[in-house]
Amino acid sequence: MSGMDRFYKTAMQEFTKDMSREETIAFVLNDIFLRWMVPSVGPRRDMSREESNRLILFAMVSRGITAERASTFCELLLLRLESDYLIPGVVKAGQDGVARAVTSKPILHRFANTISKSTYLVCKELEERYDSDARNIWKRDDNGVPPTSVEIKRRIRDLHGLGLKTTNFLLRLLVLHYGIQVGENAEGYGGGLHCLDVAPDALMLRVFTRLGLVPAGAEPQQVIEAARYISRRTDQPAVGLEGGWELAHLCTVTSPGCGLCPLEQVCTYQESWADVAPLIQQYGDASLLG
């Protein structure tokens, strides 16, 4: 991980020397999150109707492929459908037409059949429920009050093919990158970060298990609840514990870089290894969530 060296470890240990174990974990993971993960999303800016629709589809198709491939999926799909706009092009082509476009060589996605169906269904749902404009998912009501994060996540998860991890990732992107307001931060509920949850996957689970925050084999919701618990105990944003995802690139499955880890002093890795090993054999580094 870029910048994760002995100097950073020493600095973090100095900063946290008088903190409790929970405070140390929250402080370090939030620092990693803000230092290496938030800047990567770029400046805040408004989005158009078309961009909002493509963002939803990007989040849906990002399962199982790289972010680079996911970011080009819409453009390549529309070229094959000979359309400039996502929802009209997909709905006009129909499910069979979308399937032909996605599965034609070179195929656009490793899960071509599933993604073809999901692409058509999510576009149809956006057309019928949100007037072909995904921005209506987080639109303010007639009194100018934005929906809460809970309501926005419910609406996103109600769309076909969007799971828990994808929903939390998408809300984080909307708040941090595009600066949308949700009911909590509009009412002063701890600012934008405090309304966000982590997006749990196998990397997060590995780090949380080794830190002793969740038991081996924990469900994704347990990872979310653990982050919320630490947040309540330390007043650090729960989403900041997603710094564990970045830390997992140092804390690898078989050769963790403990010598460079800024949380080595509070890690239960050695004691928990017997519990983690069966989990690794079962899941490897694959995502636990669709």
C-alpha positions in Angstrom: 0.0 0.0 0.0 1.4 3.4 -1.0 2.8 5.3 2.0 2.5 2.4 4.4 6.0 2.2 5.8 7.9 2.1 9.1 7.7 5.9 9.4 3.9 5.8 9.2 3.7 3.0 11.6 5.9 4.8 14.1 3.9 8.0 13.7 0.6 6.2 14.3 1.9 4.4 17.4 3.1 7.8 18.8 -0.3 9.4 18.1 -2.2 6.5 19.7 0.1 5.6 22.7 -2.4 7.0 25.2 -5.5 5.7 23.5 -7.6 2.7 24.3 -7.6 -0.3 22.0 -10.9 0.7 20.4 -9.8 4.3 20.0 -6.5 3.2 18.4 -8.3 1.0 15.8 -10.8 3.7 15.0 -8.2 6.5 14.7 -5.8 4.5 12.5 -8.4 3.0 10.2 -10.0 6.4 9.8 -6.7 8.0 9.0 -6.0 5.4 6.4 -9.5 5.9 4.9 -9.1 9.7 4.7 -5.5 9.6 3.6 -5.6 7.0 0.9 -9.3 6.2 0.0 -11.3 9.4 0.1 -8.9 11.6 -2.1 -9.2 9.0 -4.9 -12.9 9.8 -5.6 -12.0 13.3 -6.8 -13.8 16.7 -6.3 -17.5 17.1 -5.7 -19.6 18.1 -8.7 -23.2 17.9 -9.9 -24.3 15.1 -12.1 -26.7 14.9 -15.0 -29.6 12.6 -15.4 -27.6 10.4 -17.8 -24.6 10.3 -15.4 -26.8 9.3 -12.5 -28.3 6.4 -14.4 -24.9 5.2 -15.5 -23.6 5.5 -12.0 -26.2 3.0 -10.8 -25.4 0.6 -13.6 -21.6 1.0 -12.9 -22.2 0.0 -9.3 -24.3 -3.0 -10.3 -21.9 -4.3 -13.0 -18.7 -3.8 -10.9 -19.3 -7.2 -9.3 -16.7 -9.6 -10.5 -14.7 -7.3 -12.8 -12.2 -4.5 -12.3 -13.3 -0.9 -11.8 -11.7 0.0 -15.1 -13.8 -2.6 -17.0 -16.9 -1.6 -15.1 -16.4 2.1 -16.0 -16.4 1.3 -19.7 -19.3 -1.1 -19.6 -22.0 1.5 -20.3 -20.1 3.1 -23.1 -19.4 -0.2 -24.9 -23.0 -1.4 -24.3 -24.5 1.8 -25.8 -22.2 1.5 -28.8 -23.5 -1.9 -29.5 -27.1 -0.8 -29.0 -26.5 2.2 -31.2 -27.9 4.6 -28.6 -26.7 7.7 -26.9 -28.7 7.3 -23.7 -28.8 4.4 -21.3 -32.4 3.8 -20.3 -34.1 4.5 -23.6 -31.5 2.4 -25.4 -31.7 -0.6 -23.0 -35.5 -0.5 -22.8 -35.9 -0.3 -26.6 -33.5 -3.2 -27.1 -35.4 -5.4 -24.7 -33.9 -8.1 -22.6 -32.9 -10.2 -25.6 -31.3 -7.3 -27.3 -29.2 -6.4 -24.3 -28.2 -10.0 -23.9 -26.9 -10.1 -27.5 -25.0 -6.9 -26.9 -23.4 -8.1 -23.7 -22.6 -11.6 -24.9 -21.2 -10.7 -28.3 -17.5 -11.2 -28.5 -15.6 -9.8 -26.9 -18.1 -10.2 -24.1 -18.6 -7.2 -21.8 -18.7 -9.0 -18.5 -17.6 -12.3 -17.0 -21.1 -13.0 -15.8 -22.6 -12.0 -19.1 -26.0 -13.7 -18.8 -26.7 -12.6 -15.3 -25.6 -9.0 -16.0 -27.6 -8.8 -19.2 -30.8 -9.6 -17.3 -29.9 -7.3 -14.4 -29.0 -4.4 -16.7 -32.4 -4.6 -18.5 -34.3 -5.0 -15.2 -32.6 -2.1 -13.4 -33.1 0.2 -16.3 -36.7 -0.8 -16.5 -37.2 -0.1 -12.8 -35.5 3.3 -13.1 -37.8 4.2 -15.9 -41.0 3.1 -14.1 -40.2 4.2 -10.5 -38.0 7.2 -11.0 -39.0 8.7 -14.3 -35.8 7.5 -16.0 -33.7 9.7 -13.6 -31.8 8.0 -10.8 -31.3 11.4 -9.1 -34.9 11.1 -8.0 -33.7 8.3 -5.6 -32.1 11.0 -3.4 -34.3 14.0 -4.4 -35.6 16.3 -1.7 -39.3 16.3 -0.9 -41.7 19.2 -1.5 -40.5 20.8 1.7 -36.9 20.7 0.7 -36.0 17.9 3.1 -33.6 15.2 1.7 -34.3 11.5 2.4 -32.3 9.9 5.1 -29.4 7.5 4.4 -31.6 4.6 5.5 -34.3 5.5 3.0 -31.8 6.1 0.1 -30.2 2.7 0.8 -33.6 1.0 0.9 -34.5 2.5 -2.5 -31.2 1.4 -4.0 -31.4 -2.1 -2.6 -34.9 -2.4 -4.0 -33.4 -2.2 -7.5 -32.5 -5.4 -9.2 -29.0 -6.7 -8.7 -27.8 -4.2 -6.0 -26.7 -5.8 -2.8 -25.6 -4.6 0.6 -21.9 -4.0 -0.3 -22.8 -2.2 -3.5 -25.4 -0.1 -1.8 -23.1 1.1 0.9 -20.4 1.8 -1.7 -22.8 3.8 -3.9 -24.1 5.9 -1.0 -20.5 6.7 0.0 -19.7 7.8 -3.5 -22.8 10.0 -3.7 -22.0 11.8 -0.4 -18.3 12.2 -0.7 -17.9 12.6 -4.5 -21.1 14.3 -5.5 -21.9 16.0 -2.2 -25.5 15.0 -2.1 -27.4 15.8 1.1 -29.1 13.1 3.2 -31.5 13.8 6.0 -28.9 13.1 8.8 -26.2 15.5 7.7 -28.8 18.1 6.6 -30.0 18.0 10.3 -26.5 18.1 11.7 -26.2 14.4 12.4 -22.5 14.3 12.8 -21.7 15.5 9.2 -21.7 13.5 6.0 -19.3 10.7 7.1 -21.4 9.7 10.1 -24.4 8.6 8.0 -22.3 6.1 6.0 -21.6 2.4 6.6 -18.7 0.3 5.6 -19.1 -1.9 2.4 -18.0 -5.3 3.8 -16.2 -7.9 1.7 -13.6 -10.6 2.3 -10.8 -8.1 2.7 -12.7 -6.2 5.4 -13.7 -9.5 7.1 -10.1 -10.6 7.2 -8.8 -7.5 8.9 -11.8 -7.2 11.3 -11.3 -10.9 12.3 -7.6 -10.4 12.9 -8.3 -7.3 15.0 -10.8 -9.3 17.0 -13.8 -7.1 16.1 -15.8 -10.0 14.7 -15.7 -13.8 15.0 -14.4 -16.0 12.3 -17.1 -16.6 9.7 -19.0 -13.4 10.5 -21.8 -12.3 8.2 -21.5 -9.0 6.3 -24.0 -7.4 8.6 -21.8 -8.3 11.6 -19.0 -6.3 10.1 -21.3 -3.3 9.6 -22.5 -3.6 13.2 -18.9 -3.9 14.6 -18.0 -0.7 12.7 -21.0 1.1 14.1 -20.2 -0.1 17.6 -16.6 1.3 17.4 -18.0 4.5 16.0 -20.4 4.9 18.9 -17.6 4.2 21.4 -15.1 6.5 19.8 -17.1 9.2 17.9 -15.1 8.3 14.8 -17.2 7.7 11.6 -18.1 4.1 11.1 -17.3 4.3 7.4 -13.8 5.3 8.3 -13.2 1.8 9.4 -13.2 0.8 5.8 -9.6 1.8 6.0 -9.4 -1.9 6.9 -10.0 -2.6 3.2 -6.8 -0.7 2.3 -4.9 -2.2 5.2 -5.8 -5.7 3.9 -3.4 -5.2 1.0 -0.7 -5.2 3.6 -2.4 -7.7 5.8 -2.4 -10.5 3.2 -3.8 -14.0 3.6 -0.5 -15.9 3.9 2.2 -13.2 4.3 0.8 -10.3 6.4 3.2 -7.4 6.7 3.0 -7.1 10.5 6.3 -5.3 10.7 4.8 -2.4 8.8 1.3 -2.5 10.2 0.3 0.5 12.4 -2.1 -1.7 14.3 0.3 -4.5 15.2 0.2 -3.6 18.9 -3.6 -4.1 19.1 -3.9 -7.0 16.6 -5.0 -10.5 17.7 -3.7 -12.1 14.5 -1.6 -14.8 16.2 -4.3 -15.9 18.5 -7.0 -15.8 15.9 -5.1 -17.5 13.1 -6.5 -21.0 14.0 -10.0 -19.5 13.5 -9.2 -17.6 10.3 -7.5 -20.4 8.4 -10.7 -22.4 7.8 -12.4 -19.2 6.6 -9.6 -18.5 4.1 -9.9 -22.0 2.8 -13.6 -21.5 2.3 -13.7 -18.0 0.8 -10.1 -17.1 -0.3 -10.0 -13.5 -1.4 -13.3 -13.6 -3.3 -16.0 -11.2 -2.3 -18.5 -12.5 0.2 -21.2 -10.3 -1.4 -22.7 -10.0 -4.7 
